[in-house]
Amino acid sequence: MKAVTVENLTKKFGDFTAVDNISFDIDENEIFGLLGPNGAGKSTTISILATMADATSGKAIVNGHDTADDEDGVRKSIGIVFQDQSLDEELTAWENMDFHGRLYRIPGETRDKRIKELLELVGLYERKDDLVKTFSGGMRRRLEIARGLLHRPKVLFLDEPTLGLDPQTRNYLWEYIENLNREFGISVIITTHYMEEADRLCDRIGIIDQGRIIALDTPENLKNSIGGDIITVKSPDFNEKISGLNQPWIENISCYDGFFTISLSNAEEHLTAVISALLDNGIEISSVSVHKPTLEDVFLHYTGKTIRDAELDSKDHMRMMHNMRRH
């Protein structure tokens, strides 16, 4: 049985389509990532899968339960860590966990045992009697993950789990998520706009932009799909003149914001030829770099823009929609 199955899922808010006819499935014991800019539809998708929002059309099955017809079955089988903190800062770590366990009607003895085990697992048992308002951002995230595991879910949703955390704490949480997946066999669905996070953690990634999944595969296959190497050239002539580069060993050319990237195999062998071709076409070169493809390159390949540019576009669109509603 699949942990999650999504078929032609769509969510509209008036005339705005937040999730646009997406389909994918997630295997048991898989870490699956939805990678895309803020506003791309990641959190809306998670909200539908967690039964916090209704789909406009389409179907979603979580751990064998239909999100439209069996909300209780879905909720009993999932854990979720929200992008925004949902802990009670005036309660202790133990009290936050205990309250959650009571909501799920976990018997007292079992509840106490699990709380102790999970707080030890996330390194917070020594702070169990401290108020959450005294915790750092990383400690709060760890407590939220522990709380989400208290009722032994089959599927764990992590919505931007490391947003706003420093690199050291982020790396620690990555290790913790990997251990969770291995030790408990939990299927994990992560939404993120951090390329490194998706590359490090996910078995497969769905790249989402403007509500649509535009590519879905393993991180390695996604990077291999755009060629073996990337030559990035900074130039003021990245528009018309670049069309003259038509050598057969060039697999793809993408242009953005004063740069263009050339995808090809064995860049070291062709670098001199690339520079010669650029100069022959009268293209001014400010700088040249060579690297292996990253998920940022994949996003650029499929969308024609960087994830940062996509976020700006999304913010402009949301601002326009908000102004239209006001008037």
C-alpha positions in Angstrom: 0.0 0.0 0.0 1.2 3.5 -0.8 1.6 5.9 2.1 0.1 8.7 0.0 -1.7 8.8 -3.3 -2.7 12.1 -4.9 -4.8 12.1 -8.1 -5.6 15.3 -10.1 -5.7 17.4 -6.9 -6.8 21.0 -7.4 -7.5 23.8 -4.9 -8.9 27.2 -5.9 -9.4 30.3 -3.9 -11.9 32.3 -6.0 -10.1 32.9 -9.3 -6.7 32.0 -7.9 -5.6 28.4 -8.4 -3.2 27.5 -5.6 -2.8 23.8 -6.5 -3.3 22.9 -10.1 -4.3 19.3 -11.0 -1.3 17.6 -9.4 -0.7 13.8 -9.1 1.9 11.8 -7.3 2.3 9.0 -4.8 4.6 8.3 -1.9 5.9 4.9 -0.9 6.0 3.5 2.6 9.2 4.4 4.4 10.1 7.1 1.8 11.2 10.7 2.4 9.4 12.7 -0.2 10.0 16.4 -0.8 7.9 19.1 -2.3 10.4 21.6 -3.5 9.5 25.1 -4.6 9.3 28.8 -3.8 7.1 30.3 -1.2 3.6 30.6 -2.6 4.1 27.7 -5.0 1.3 25.5 -3.4 3.4 23.3 -1.1 1.7 24.2 2.2 -1.8 24.2 0.6 -1.1 20.6 -0.6 0.0 19.6 2.9 -3.1 21.2 4.3 -5.4 19.1 2.1 -3.5 15.9 2.9 -3.8 16.7 6.6 -7.6 17.4 6.2 -7.2 21.0 7.2 -8.5 22.2 3.9 -10.9 20.7 1.3 -9.8 20.1 -2.3 -11.8 21.8 -5.0 -11.4 18.6 -7.1 -9.3 15.5 -7.3 -8.6 12.8 -4.7 -6.0 12.2 -2.0 -5.5 9.0 0.0 -3.3 8.9 3.1 -2.4 5.6 4.7 -5.5 4.0 3.0 -7.9 6.8 4.2 -9.6 9.2 1.8 -9.1 12.8 3.0 -12.6 13.7 1.9 -14.5 10.8 3.4 -12.4 9.6 6.3 -10.9 12.7 8.1 -10.7 10.9 11.4 -8.8 8.0 9.9 -6.3 10.3 8.2 -5.8 12.4 11.4 -5.1 9.3 13.5 -2.4 8.1 11.1 -0.5 11.3 10.5 1.8 13.6 12.5 2.4 17.2 11.4 4.9 19.9 12.2 3.6 23.3 11.0 5.6 26.0 9.4 4.4 28.3 12.1 5.0 27.3 15.7 2.0 25.7 17.4 3.4 25.0 20.9 2.0 26.7 24.0 4.9 28.8 25.3 3.4 29.0 28.8 3.5 25.3 29.3 6.6 23.1 29.9 7.9 20.6 27.3 6.3 17.8 29.2 3.0 19.5 29.5 2.9 20.3 25.8 3.5 16.6 25.0 1.0 15.4 27.7 -1.8 17.7 26.3 -1.2 16.3 22.8 -1.3 12.7 24.1 -4.6 13.4 25.9 -6.2 14.8 22.7 -5.3 11.4 21.1 -6.7 9.5 24.1 -3.4 7.7 24.7 -3.7 5.9 28.1 -1.8 7.5 30.9 0.9 4.9 31.5 1.6 4.5 27.8 1.5 8.3 27.4 4.1 8.9 30.1 6.4 6.2 28.7 6.3 7.6 25.1 6.8 11.2 26.3 9.9 10.2 28.1 11.3 8.1 25.2 10.6 10.9 22.7 12.0 13.7 24.8 15.2 11.6 25.3 15.2 10.9 21.5 15.3 14.7 20.7 17.7 15.5 23.5 15.2 17.5 25.6 14.4 15.2 28.5 16.7 17.3 30.8 14.6 20.3 29.9 11.2 18.6 30.3 10.1 20.9 33.2 11.2 24.1 31.5 8.7 26.5 29.9 8.8 26.4 26.1 9.2 30.2 26.0 12.8 29.6 27.3 13.6 27.3 24.4 15.6 28.3 21.3 14.1 28.0 17.8 15.9 24.7 17.2 14.7 23.2 20.5 11.1 24.2 19.7 11.4 22.5 16.4 12.7 19.3 18.0 9.9 19.4 20.5 7.3 19.9 17.8 8.6 16.8 15.9 8.6 14.8 19.1 5.0 15.8 19.8 4.0 14.9 16.2 5.3 11.4 16.8 3.6 10.8 20.2 0.6 8.9 18.7 2.8 6.8 16.5 1.8 8.1 13.1 2.4 6.2 9.8 3.0 9.5 7.9 4.8 12.6 9.1 4.3 16.0 7.4 7.1 18.5 8.0 6.1 21.9 6.5 9.3 24.0 6.1 10.9 22.2 9.1 14.1 24.3 9.3 12.8 27.7 8.2 14.6 30.4 10.1 17.1 28.2 11.8 20.8 28.7 11.8 22.9 26.3 9.6 24.2 24.2 12.5 20.8 23.6 14.0 19.4 22.9 10.5 22.1 20.3 9.9 21.3 18.7 13.3 17.6 18.5 12.4 18.4 16.9 9.0 20.3 14.1 10.9 17.4 13.7 13.2 14.8 13.4 10.4 17.0 10.8 8.7 17.3 8.8 11.9 13.5 8.9 12.4 12.9 7.6 8.9 15.4 4.7 9.4 14.4 3.7 13.0 10.7 4.1 12.9 10.0 3.3 9.2 7.8 6.5 9.0 7.0 8.0 5.6 8.1 11.6 5.7 6.7 14.4 3.5 8.8 17.6 3.6 7.9 20.9 2.0 10.9 23.2 1.5 12.4 25.9 -0.6 15.9 25.0 0.5 17.7 23.2 -2.3 20.3 21.7 0.0 17.7 20.3 2.3 15.8 18.6 -0.4 19.0 17.2 -2.0 20.3 15.9 1.4 17.1 14.3 2.8 14.7 13.2 0.0 14.5 9.9 -1.8 12.4 11.6 -4.4 11.4 15.2 -5.1 8.5 16.8 -6.8 9.4 20.3 -8.0 6.3 22.5 -7.7 5.8 26.0 -9.2 2.7 28.0 -9.6 0.6 25.1 -8.2 1.9 22.5 -10.7 4.4 19.7 -10.3 6.8 20.3 -13.2 9.3 17.5 -12.5 9.4 14.5 -10.2 12.3 12.0 -9.7 15.2 11.2 -7.4 17.5 14.2 -6.8 20.3 12.4 -8.8 18.1 11.7 -11.8 16.7 15.3 -11.8 20.3 16.7 -11.8 21.4 14.2 -14.5 18.4 15.1 -16.7 19.9 18.5 -17.5 23.3 17.2 -18.5 26.6 16.2 -16.8 28.0 19.7 -16.2 27.0 23.3 -16.1 28.9 26.3 -17.4 27.6 29.6 -16.0 28.5 32.7 -17.8 27.9 36.3 -16.6 27.4 38.6 -19.5 25.3 41.6 -20.6 24.7 39.8 -23.9 22.6 36.9 -22.6 19.5 37.4 -24.8 19.7 37.5 -28.6 23.3 36.6 -29.3 23.3 33.3 -27.2 21.0 31.7 -29.8 24.0 31.4 -32.1 25.5 28.7 -29.9 24.3 25.6 -31.7 27.1 23.1 -31.1 25.8 19.5 -31.0 27.5 18.9 -27.6 25.4 21.7 -25.9 22.4 20.1 -24.4 20.5 23.1 -23.0 20.9 26.9 -22.5 19.0 28.9 -19.9 19.1 32.6 -19.4 18.3 34.7 -16.3 19.2 38.0 -14.7 22.5 38.8 -16.5 23.7 35.1 -16.5 23.2 32.2 -18.8 23.9 28.5 -18.1 25.1 25.9 -20.6 24.4 22.3 -19.9 26.7 19.7 -21.4 28.8 16.7 -20.7 32.6 16.9 -20.1 32.7 20.6 -19.6 36.4 20.6 -19.1 36.9 19.2 -22.6 34.6 21.8 -24.2 35.3 24.9 -22.0 37.8 26.4 -24.5 35.4 25.7 -27.4 32.5 27.3 -25.5 34.5 30.5 -24.7 35.7 30.7 -28.4 32.1 30.3 -29.6 30.9 33.0 -27.3 33.6 35.4 -28.5 33.0 34.5 -32.1 29.4 35.5 -31.6 30.4 38.8 -30.1 29.3 37.9 -26.6 31.0 39.9 -23.9 32.1 37.7 -21.0 32.4 39.0 -17.4 33.0 35.7 -15.7 32.8 32.0 -16.3 32.4 29.1 -13.8 32.0 25.3 -14.1 30.1 23.0 -11.7 28.0 19.9 -11.5 24.3 20.4 -11.8 22.4 21.3 -8.6 18.7 21.4 -7.9 18.8 25.1 -8.4 20.0 24.4 -12.0 17.1 21.9 -12.3 14.6 24.5 -11.2 16.0 27.0 -13.6 15.9 24.5 -16.4 12.3 23.7 -16.0 10.9 27.1 -15.1 13.3 29.5 -16.8 13.9 31.4 -13.5 15.7 30.9 -10.2 13.7 29.9 -7.1 14.3 33.3 -5.6 12.9 35.0 -8.7 9.9 32.6 -8.5 9.3 33.7 -4.9 9.3 37.3 -6.0 6.9 36.6 -8.8 4.6 34.7 -6.4 4.7 37.6 -3.9 3.8 40.1 -6.6 0.9 37.9 -7.7 -0.4 37.5 -4.2 -0.1 41.2 -3.6 -2.0 41.9 -6.8 -4.8 39.4 -5.8 -5.0 41.0 -2.4 -5.4 44.5 -3.9 -8.0 43.2 -6.4 -10.1 41.7 -3.5 -9.8 45.1 -1.6 -11.2 47.0 -4.5 
